Amino acid sequence: MKKTIFFVLIMILSLSASTAFAAKTNPKTAPDNPAVPDKTENKLSEEEISRLTRRVEEIRDMDKTDMTGKEKRELKKELKGIKENVRNSGGVVYISAGTLILIIILIILLV
């Protein structure tokens, strides 16, 4: 009996919390732009990719022993920027393991 009351209370609290957090507090201050920006095509050409690859190889081959900490941080920021730029330019779709299993099960059931 106590377990069922406990589960009912937990269910009521969890269902009511989702609607409480979904409401906007002040719609006048909400931005006009949507939450998800429109994706634009940002493909890198082969020349740009090869240039970025050469720069990464240059940084990798550098002798970093006599560099200051600030210079090393600058190189790390540059490498992160290059990595983000290349990642955003590729059209890769990631599928989680659970989604993959669900897709396989649906294919098996429908075929």
N, CA, C and O atoms as a GROMACS GRO file, in nm:
protein
  444
    1MET      N    1   0.083  -0.119   0.000
    1MET     CA    2   0.000   0.000   0.000
    1MET      C    3   0.087   0.126   0.000
    1MET      O    4   0.061   0.220  -0.075
    2LYS      N    5   0.191   0.127   0.085
    2LYS     CA    6   0.278   0.243   0.092
    2LYS      C    7   0.356   0.261  -0.038
    2LYS      O    8   0.384   0.373  -0.080
    3LYS      N    9   0.392   0.148  -0.100
    3LYS     CA   10   0.466   0.157  -0.226
    3LYS      C   11   0.382   0.219  -0.335
    3LYS      O   12   0.431   0.302  -0.412
    4THR      N   13   0.256   0.181  -0.345
    4THR     CA   14   0.171   0.235  -0.450
    4THR      C   15   0.147   0.384  -0.430
    4THR      O   16   0.148   0.460  -0.527
    5ILE      N   17   0.127   0.427  -0.307
    5ILE     CA   18   0.109   0.570  -0.280
    5ILE      C   19   0.236   0.646  -0.316
    5ILE      O   20   0.231   0.754  -0.375
    6PHE      N   21   0.349   0.589  -0.280
    6PHE     CA   22   0.477   0.652  -0.312
    6PHE      C   23   0.496   0.667  -0.463
    6PHE      O   24   0.535   0.773  -0.511
    7PHE      N   25   0.468   0.561  -0.538
    7PHE     CA   26   0.483   0.566  -0.684
    7PHE      C   27   0.384   0.663  -0.748
    7PHE      O   28   0.419   0.731  -0.844
    8VAL      N   29   0.262   0.670  -0.696
    8VAL     CA   30   0.162   0.763  -0.749
    8VAL      C   31   0.207   0.907  -0.725
    8VAL      O   32   0.195   0.991  -0.814
    9LEU      N   33   0.259   0.935  -0.605
    9LEU     CA   34   0.308   1.070  -0.577
    9LEU      C   35   0.427   1.107  -0.665
    9LEU      O   36   0.434   1.220  -0.715
   10ILE      N   37   0.518   1.014  -0.684
   10ILE     CA   38   0.634   1.040  -0.770
   10ILE      C   39   0.588   1.067  -0.914
   10ILE      O   40   0.640   1.156  -0.980
   11MET      N   41   0.490   0.990  -0.962
   11MET     CA   42   0.440   1.008  -1.098
   11MET      C   43   0.372   1.143  -1.112
   11MET      O   44   0.392   1.211  -1.213
   12ILE      N   45   0.293   1.184  -1.016
   12ILE     CA   46   0.224   1.312  -1.022
   12ILE      C   47   0.324   1.426  -1.021
   12ILE      O   48   0.310   1.522  -1.097
   13LEU      N   49   0.424   1.418  -0.935
   13LEU     CA   50   0.525   1.524  -0.928
   13LEU      C   51   0.607   1.532  -1.056
   13LEU      O   52   0.639   1.642  -1.103
   14SER      N   53   0.641   1.418  -1.112
   14SER     CA   54   0.723   1.420  -1.233
   14SER      C   55   0.645   1.472  -1.353
   14SER      O   56   0.701   1.542  -1.437
   15LEU      N   57   0.517   1.440  -1.362
   15LEU     CA   58   0.436   1.488  -1.473
   15LEU      C   59   0.403   1.636  -1.460
   15LEU      O   60   0.393   1.706  -1.561
   16SER      N   61   0.386   1.685  -1.340
   16SER     CA   62   0.353   1.827  -1.323
   16SER      C   63   0.477   1.915  -1.340
   16SER      O   64   0.465   2.031  -1.378
   17ALA      N   65   0.595   1.862  -1.313
   17ALA     CA   66   0.716   1.942  -1.326
   17ALA      C   67   0.747   1.975  -1.471
   17ALA      O   68   0.801   2.082  -1.498
   18SER      N   69   0.714   1.887  -1.563
   18SER     CA   70   0.744   1.914  -1.704
   18SER      C   71   0.662   2.031  -1.757
   18SER      O   72   0.712   2.109  -1.838
   19THR      N   73   0.538   2.044  -1.714
   19THR     CA   74   0.458   2.157  -1.761
   19THR      C   75   0.499   2.287  -1.692
   19THR      O   76   0.487   2.394  -1.751
   20ALA      N   77   0.546   2.280  -1.569
   20ALA     CA   78   0.588   2.400  -1.499
   20ALA      C   79   0.714   2.459  -1.561
   20ALA      O   80   0.726   2.582  -1.568
   21PHE      N   81   0.806   2.376  -1.606
   21PHE     CA   82   0.928   2.425  -1.666
   21PHE      C   83   0.910   2.464  -1.812
   21PHE      O   84   0.995   2.533  -1.868
   22ALA      N   85   0.802   2.422  -1.876
   22ALA     CA   86   0.782   2.449  -2.016
   22ALA      C   87   0.730   2.590  -2.041
   22ALA      O   88   0.746   2.642  -2.151
   23ALA      N   89   0.668   2.652  -1.942
   23ALA     CA   90   0.608   2.784  -1.961
   23ALA      C   91   0.717   2.891  -1.965
   23ALA      O   92   0.817   2.882  -1.894
   24LYS      N   93   0.695   2.993  -2.050
   24LYS     CA   94   0.787   3.106  -2.056
   24LYS      C   95   0.754   3.201  -1.940
   24LYS      O   96   0.637   3.222  -1.908
   25THR      N   97   0.855   3.255  -1.879
   25THR     CA   98   0.832   3.345  -1.767
   25THR      C   99   0.791   3.483  -1.815
   25THR      O  100   0.700   3.544  -1.758
   26ASN      N  101   0.856   3.534  -1.920
   26ASN     CA  102   0.824   3.665  -1.970
   26ASN      C  103   0.836   3.663  -2.122
   26ASN      O  104   0.947   3.672  -2.174
   27PRO      N  105   0.725   3.650  -2.194
   27PRO     CA  106   0.734   3.637  -2.340
   27PRO      C  107   0.783   3.765  -2.408
   27PRO      O  108   0.829   3.758  -2.522
   28LYS      N  109   0.776   3.880  -2.342
   28LYS     CA  110   0.822   4.005  -2.404
   28LYS      C  111   0.974   4.009  -2.416
   28LYS      O  112   1.026   4.069  -2.510
   29THR      N  113   1.044   3.946  -2.324
   29THR     CA  114   1.191   3.948  -2.328
   29THR      C  115   1.247   3.831  -2.406
   29THR      O  116   1.369   3.821  -2.423
   30ALA      N  117   1.161   3.743  -2.454
   30ALA     CA  118   1.210   3.628  -2.530
   30ALA      C  119   1.264   3.675  -2.664
   30ALA      O  120   1.206   3.764  -2.726
   31PRO      N  121   1.375   3.618  -2.710
   31PRO     CA  122   1.431   3.662  -2.838
   31PRO      C  123   1.343   3.619  -2.955
   31PRO      O  124   1.270   3.520  -2.948
   32ASP      N  125   1.352   3.695  -3.063
   32ASP     CA  126   1.272   3.664  -3.180
   32ASP      C  127   1.328   3.547  -3.260
   32ASP      O  128   1.257   3.484  -3.338
   33ASN      N  129   1.458   3.519  -3.241
   33ASN     CA  130   1.518   3.409  -3.318
   33ASN      C  131   1.480   3.275  -3.256
   33ASN      O  132   1.460   3.266  -3.135
   34PRO      N  133   1.469   3.171  -3.336
   34PRO     CA  134   1.432   3.040  -3.283
   34PRO      C  135   1.545   2.981  -3.199
   34PRO      O  136   1.659   3.027  -3.205
   35ALA      N  137   1.512   2.880  -3.121
   35ALA     CA  138   1.610   2.817  -3.033
   35ALA      C  139   1.717   2.743  -3.113
   35ALA      O  140   1.833   2.740  -3.073
   36VAL      N  141   1.678   2.685  -3.225
   36VAL     CA  142   1.773   2.611  -3.308
   36VAL      C  143   1.800   2.694  -3.434
   36VAL      O  144   1.709   2.716  -3.513
   37PRO      N  145   1.922   2.739  -3.452
   37PRO     CA  146   1.951   2.820  -3.571
   37PRO      C  147   1.946   2.735  -3.698
   37PRO      O  148   1.967   2.614  -3.694
   38ASP      N  149   1.918   2.800  -3.808
   38ASP     CA  150   1.916   2.731  -3.937
   38ASP      C  151   2.058   2.693  -3.974
   38ASP      O  152   2.150   2.773  -3.962
   39LYS      N  153   2.074   2.572  -4.021
   39LYS     CA  154   2.205   2.526  -4.062
   39LYS      C  155   2.228   2.567  -4.207
   39LYS      O  156   2.143   2.546  -4.293
   40THR      N  157   2.343   2.626  -4.231
   40THR     CA  158   2.380   2.662  -4.366
   40THR      C  159   2.487   2.567  -4.413
   40THR      O  160   2.559   2.507  -4.333
   41GLU      N  161   2.497   2.553  -4.542
   41GLU     CA  162   2.600   2.466  -4.598
   41GLU      C  163   2.736   2.530  -4.572
   41GLU      O  164   2.760   2.644  -4.610
   42ASN      N  165   2.823   2.457  -4.507
   42ASN     CA  166   2.954   2.508  -4.472
   42ASN      C  167   3.058   2.404  -4.512
   42ASN      O  168   3.136   2.358  -4.429
   43LYS      N  169   3.058   2.369  -4.638
   43LYS     CA  170   3.151   2.268  -4.687
   43LYS      C  171   3.286   2.332  -4.716
   43LYS      O  172   3.293   2.440  -4.775
   44LEU      N  173   3.392   2.264  -4.676
   44LEU     CA  174   3.526   2.310  -4.706
   44LEU      C  175   3.571   2.248  -4.837
   44LEU      O  176   3.538   2.134  -4.869
   45SER      N  177   3.646   2.326  -4.913
   45SER     CA  178   3.699   2.272  -5.037
   45SER      C  179   3.819   2.182  -5.006
   45SER      O  180   3.872   2.184  -4.895
   46GLU      N  181   3.861   2.106  -5.104
   46GLU     CA  182   3.976   2.017  -5.085
   46GLU      C  183   4.102   2.097  -5.055
   46GLU      O  184   4.187   2.052  -4.977
   47GLU      N  185   4.114   2.213  -5.116
   47GLU     CA  186   4.231   2.298  -5.092
   47GLU      C  187   4.236   2.346  -4.947
   47GLU      O  188   4.343   2.345  -4.885
   48GLU      N  189   4.120   2.388  -4.893
   48GLU     CA  190   4.117   2.433  -4.754
   48GLU      C  191   4.146   2.318  -4.658
   48GLU      O  192   4.216   2.336  -4.558
   49ILE      N  193   4.094   2.202  -4.687
   49ILE     CA  194   4.118   2.086  -4.601
   49ILE      C  195   4.266   2.049  -4.602
   49ILE      O  196   4.324   2.019  -4.498
   50SER      N  197   4.327   2.051  -4.719
   50SER     CA  198   4.470   2.018  -4.726
   50SER      C  199   4.554   2.124  -4.656
   50SER      O  200   4.655   2.092  -4.594
   51ARG      N  201   4.513   2.252  -4.665
   51ARG     CA  202   4.585   2.358  -4.595
   51ARG      C  203   4.576   2.340  -4.444
   51ARG      O  204   4.675   2.356  -4.372
   52LEU      N  205   4.456   2.307  -4.395
   52LEU     CA  206   4.438   2.285  -4.252
   52LEU      C  207   4.516   2.161  -4.205
   52LEU      O  208   4.572   2.161  -4.096
   53THR      N  209   4.518   2.057  -4.287
   53THR     CA  210   4.592   1.936  -4.253
   53THR      C  211   4.741   1.964  -4.244
   53THR      O  212   4.809   1.916  -4.154
   54ARG      N  213   4.792   2.043  -4.340
   54ARG     CA  214   4.934   2.080  -4.335
   54ARG      C  215   4.966   2.160  -4.210
   54ARG      O  216   5.071   2.140  -4.148
   55ARG      N  217   4.876   2.251  -4.172
   55ARG     CA  218   4.899   2.331  -4.051
   55ARG      C  219   4.901   2.244  -3.926
   55ARG      O  220   4.984   2.264  -3.838
   56VAL      N  221   4.811   2.147  -3.919
   56VAL     CA  222   4.809   2.055  -3.804
   56VAL      C  223   4.940   1.976  -3.798
   56VAL      O  224   4.996   1.956  -3.690
   57GLU      N  225   4.988   1.930  -3.914
   57GLU     CA  226   5.114   1.856  -3.917
   57GLU      C  227   5.231   1.944  -3.876
   57GLU      O  228   5.323   1.897  -3.809
   58GLU      N  229   5.229   2.073  -3.916
   58GLU     CA  230   5.334   2.166  -3.875
   58GLU      C  231   5.335   2.182  -3.723
   58GLU      O  232   5.440   2.178  -3.660
   59ILE      N  233   5.218   2.199  -3.665
   59ILE     CA  234   5.208   2.216  -3.520
   59ILE      C  235   5.254   2.089  -3.450
   59ILE      O  236   5.322   2.096  -3.348
   60ARG      N  237   5.217   1.974  -3.503
   60ARG     CA  238   5.255   1.847  -3.443
   60ARG      C  239   5.407   1.827  -3.447
   60ARG      O  240   5.464   1.771  -3.353
   61ASP      N  241   5.471   1.872  -3.556
   61ASP     CA  242   5.615   1.852  -3.571
   61ASP      C  243   5.698   1.959  -3.500
   61ASP      O  244   5.821   1.948  -3.498
   62MET      N  245   5.635   2.060  -3.444
   62MET     CA  246   5.710   2.168  -3.379
   62MET      C  247   5.780   2.117  -3.253
   62MET      O  248   5.736   2.021  -3.190
   63ASP      N  249   5.890   2.185  -3.219
   63ASP     CA  250   5.959   2.157  -3.093
   63ASP      C  251   5.898   2.250  -2.988
   63ASP      O  252   5.924   2.370  -2.989
   64LYS      N  253   5.818   2.195  -2.900
   64LYS     CA  254   5.744   2.275  -2.803
   64LYS      C  255   5.813   2.287  -2.668
   64LYS      O  256   5.755   2.342  -2.574
   65THR      N  257   5.935   2.235  -2.657
   65THR     CA  258   6.002   2.236  -2.527
   65THR      C  259   6.043   2.376  -2.484
   65THR      O  260   6.041   2.406  -2.364
   66ASP      N  261   6.080   2.463  -2.579
   66ASP     CA  262   6.125   2.597  -2.541
   66ASP      C  263   6.014   2.701  -2.552
   66ASP      O  264   6.041   2.821  -2.543
   67MET      N  265   5.890   2.659  -2.570
   67MET     CA  266   5.778   2.752  -2.579
   67MET      C  267   5.726   2.787  -2.440
   67MET      O  268   5.738   2.708  -2.346
   68THR      N  269   5.670   2.906  -2.429
   68THR     CA  270   5.608   2.944  -2.302
   68THR      C  271   5.469   2.882  -2.293
   68THR      O  272   5.416   2.828  -2.391
   69GLY      N  273   5.412   2.890  -2.176
   69GLY     CA  274   5.278   2.835  -2.156
   69GLY      C  275   5.174   2.905  -2.240
   69GLY      O  276   5.079   2.843  -2.288
   70LYS      N  277   5.190   3.037  -2.257
   70LYS     CA  278   5.095   3.114  -2.336
   70LYS      C  279   5.099   3.071  -2.482
   70LYS      O  280   4.994   3.060  -2.546
   71GLU      N  281   5.217   3.048  -2.536
   71GLU     CA  282   5.230   3.003  -2.675
   71GLU      C  283   5.169   2.865  -2.694
   71GLU      O  284   5.104   2.839  -2.795
   72LYS      N  285   5.190   2.776  -2.596
   72LYS     CA  286   5.131   2.642  -2.605
   72LYS      C  287   4.978   2.650  -2.602
   72LYS      O  288   4.911   2.577  -2.675
   73ARG      N  289   4.923   2.740  -2.518
   73ARG     CA  290   4.778   2.757  -2.514
   73ARG      C  291   4.724   2.810  -2.646
   73ARG      O  292   4.618   2.769  -2.692
   74GLU      N  293   4.799   2.902  -2.707
   74GLU     CA  294   4.758   2.955  -2.837
   74GLU      C  295   4.753   2.843  -2.942
   74GLU      O  296   4.659   2.836  -3.021
   75LEU      N  297   4.855   2.756  -2.942
   75LEU     CA  298   4.856   2.644  -3.037
   75LEU      C  299   4.739   2.549  -3.010
   75LEU      O  300   4.676   2.500  -3.104
   76LYS      N  301   4.711   2.525  -2.883
   76LYS     CA  302   4.600   2.435  -2.848
   76LYS      C  303   4.467   2.494  -2.894
   76LYS      O  304   4.381   2.423  -2.945
   77LYS      N  305   4.450   2.626  -2.875
   77LYS     CA  306   4.327   2.692  -2.921
   77LYS      C  307   4.316   2.684  -3.072
   77LYS      O  308   4.207   2.662  -3.126
   78GLU      N  309   4.428   2.702  -3.141
   78GLU     CA  310   4.426   2.694  -3.287
   78GLU      C  311   4.388   2.554  -3.333
   78GLU      O  312   4.309   2.539  -3.426
   79LEU      N  313   4.444   2.452  -3.268
   79LEU     CA  314   4.410   2.314  -3.305
   79LEU      C  315   4.263   2.284  -3.279
   79LEU      O  316   4.198   2.217  -3.359
   80LYS      N  317   4.210   2.334  -3.167
   80LYS     CA  318   4.068   2.313  -3.138
   80LYS      C  319   3.981   2.382  -3.242
   80LYS      O  320   3.878   2.328  -3.284
   81GLY      N  321   4.021   2.502  -3.284
   81GLY     CA  322   3.945   2.574  -3.386
   81GLY      C  323   3.945   2.500  -3.519
   81GLY      O  324   3.842   2.491  -3.586
   82ILE      N  325   4.062   2.446  -3.557
   82ILE     CA  326   4.072   2.370  -3.682
   82ILE      C  327   3.985   2.245  -3.673
   82ILE      O  328   3.914   2.211  -3.768
   83LYS      N  329   3.991   2.177  -3.559
   83LYS     CA  330   3.912   2.054  -3.542
   83LYS      C  331   3.762   2.085  -3.551
   83LYS      O  332   3.688   2.011  -3.616
   84GLU      N  333   3.719   2.192  -3.487
   84GLU     CA  334   3.577   2.230  -3.491
   84GLU      C  335   3.535   2.269  -3.633
   84GLU      O  336   3.425   2.236  -3.677
   85ASN      N  337   3.623   2.339  -3.703
   85ASN     CA  338   3.593   2.381  -3.840
   85ASN      C  339   3.576   2.261  -3.932
   85ASN      O  340   3.484   2.256  -4.013
   86VAL      N  341   3.666   2.165  -3.920
   86VAL     CA  342   3.659   2.045  -4.004
   86VAL      C  343   3.537   1.961  -3.966
   86VAL      O  344   3.471   1.905  -4.053
   87ARG      N  345   3.508   1.952  -3.837
   87ARG     CA  346   3.394   1.873  -3.792
   87ARG      C  347   3.263   1.933  -3.842
   87ARG      O  348   3.173   1.859  -3.882
   88ASN      N  349   3.252   2.066  -3.840
   88ASN     CA  350   3.128   2.130  -3.884
   88ASN      C  351   3.109   2.120  -4.035
   88ASN      O  352   2.996   2.126  -4.083
   89SER      N  353   3.217   2.104  -4.109
   89SER     CA  354   3.205   2.100  -4.254
   89SER      C  355   3.162   1.963  -4.305
   89SER      O  356   3.110   1.952  -4.416
   90GLY      N  357   3.182   1.859  -4.226
   90GLY     CA  358   3.146   1.724  -4.270
   90GLY      C  359   3.000   1.695  -4.242
   90GLY      O  360   2.943   1.745  -4.145
   91GLY      N  361   2.940   1.614  -4.326
   91GLY     CA  362   2.801   1.577  -4.309
   91GLY      C  363   2.789   1.438  -4.250
   91GLY      O  364   2.747   1.345  -4.319
   92VAL      N  365   2.825   1.421  -4.125
   92VAL     CA  366   2.827   1.290  -4.062
   92VAL      C  367   2.704   1.277  -3.973
   92VAL      O  368   2.668   1.371  -3.902
   93VAL      N  369   2.639   1.162  -3.978
   93VAL     CA  370   2.525   1.135  -3.894
   93VAL      C  371   2.564   1.028  -3.793
   93VAL      O  372   2.612   0.921  -3.830
   94TYR      N  373   2.545   1.058  -3.666
   94TYR     CA  374   2.578   0.964  -3.560
   94TYR      C  375   2.451   0.895  -3.513
   94TYR      O  376   2.348   0.959  -3.493
   95ILE      N  377   2.458   0.763  -3.496
   95ILE     CA  378   2.344   0.684  -3.449
   95ILE      C  379   2.387   0.616  -3.320
   95ILE      O  380   2.490   0.548  -3.315
   96SER      N  381   2.307   0.634  -3.215
   96SER     CA  382   2.341   0.571  -3.088
   96SER      C  383   2.313   0.421  -3.094
   96SER      O  384   2.246   0.373  -3.186
   97ALA      N  385   2.364   0.349  -2.997
   97ALA     CA  386   2.348   0.204  -2.994
   97ALA      C  387   2.202   0.164  -2.977
   97ALA      O  388   2.156   0.070  -3.042
   98GLY      N  389   2.130   0.235  -2.892
   98GLY     CA  390   1.989   0.205  -2.871
   98GLY      C  391   1.906   0.226  -2.997
   98GLY      O  392   1.818   0.147  -3.028
   99THR      N  393   1.936   0.333  -3.068
   99THR     CA  394   1.866   0.360  -3.193
   99THR      C  395   1.898   0.254  -3.297
   99THR      O  396   1.810   0.212  -3.372
  100LEU      N  397   2.023   0.212  -3.302
  100LEU     CA  398   2.063   0.109  -3.397
  100LEU      C  399   1.990  -0.023  -3.369
  100LEU      O  400   1.944  -0.089  -3.462
  101ILE      N  401   1.981  -0.059  -3.243
  101ILE     CA  402   1.910  -0.182  -3.206
  101ILE      C  403   1.762  -0.170  -3.242
  101ILE      O  404   1.703  -0.266  -3.293
  102LEU      N  405   1.703  -0.053  -3.217
  102LEU     CA  406   1.562  -0.032  -3.250
  102LEU      C  407   1.540  -0.041  -3.401
  102LEU      O  408   1.441  -0.100  -3.444
  103ILE      N  409   1.628   0.015  -3.480
  103ILE     CA  410   1.616   0.008  -3.625
  103ILE      C  411   1.626  -0.136  -3.673
  103ILE      O  412   1.549  -0.179  -3.760
  104ILE      N  413   1.720  -0.211  -3.617
  104ILE     CA  414   1.736  -0.353  -3.656
  104ILE      C  415   1.612  -0.433  -3.622
  104ILE      O  416   1.566  -0.515  -3.701
  105ILE      N  417   1.556  -0.410  -3.503
  105ILE     CA  418   1.435  -0.482  -3.463
  105ILE      C  419   1.320  -0.447  -3.555
  105ILE      O  420   1.244  -0.535  -3.595
  106LEU      N  421   1.305  -0.319  -3.589
  106LEU     CA  422   1.197  -0.280  -3.680
  106LEU      C  423   1.214  -0.343  -3.818
  106LEU      O  424   1.116  -0.385  -3.880
  107ILE      N  425   1.336  -0.349  -3.866
  107ILE     CA  426   1.360  -0.412  -3.996
  107ILE      C  427   1.325  -0.560  -3.992
  107ILE      O  428   1.265  -0.613  -4.085
  108ILE      N  429   1.363  -0.626  -3.883
  108ILE     CA  430   1.333  -0.769  -3.870
  108ILE      C  431   1.182  -0.791  -3.863
  108ILE      O  432   1.130  -0.884  -3.926
  109LEU      N  433   1.110  -0.707  -3.790
  109LEU     CA  434   0.965  -0.723  -3.775
  109LEU      C  435   0.891  -0.691  -3.904
  109LEU      O  436   0.790  -0.754  -3.935
  110LEU      N  437   0.940  -0.594  -3.979
  110LEU     CA  438   0.868  -0.553  -4.099
  110LEU      C  439   0.902  -0.637  -4.222
  110LEU      O  440   0.829  -0.634  -4.320
  111VAL      N  441   1.011  -0.711  -4.217
  111VAL     CA  442   1.048  -0.791  -4.334
  111VAL      C  443   1.001  -0.931  -4.322
  111VAL      O  444   1.024  -1.012  -4.411
   0.00000   0.00000   0.00000
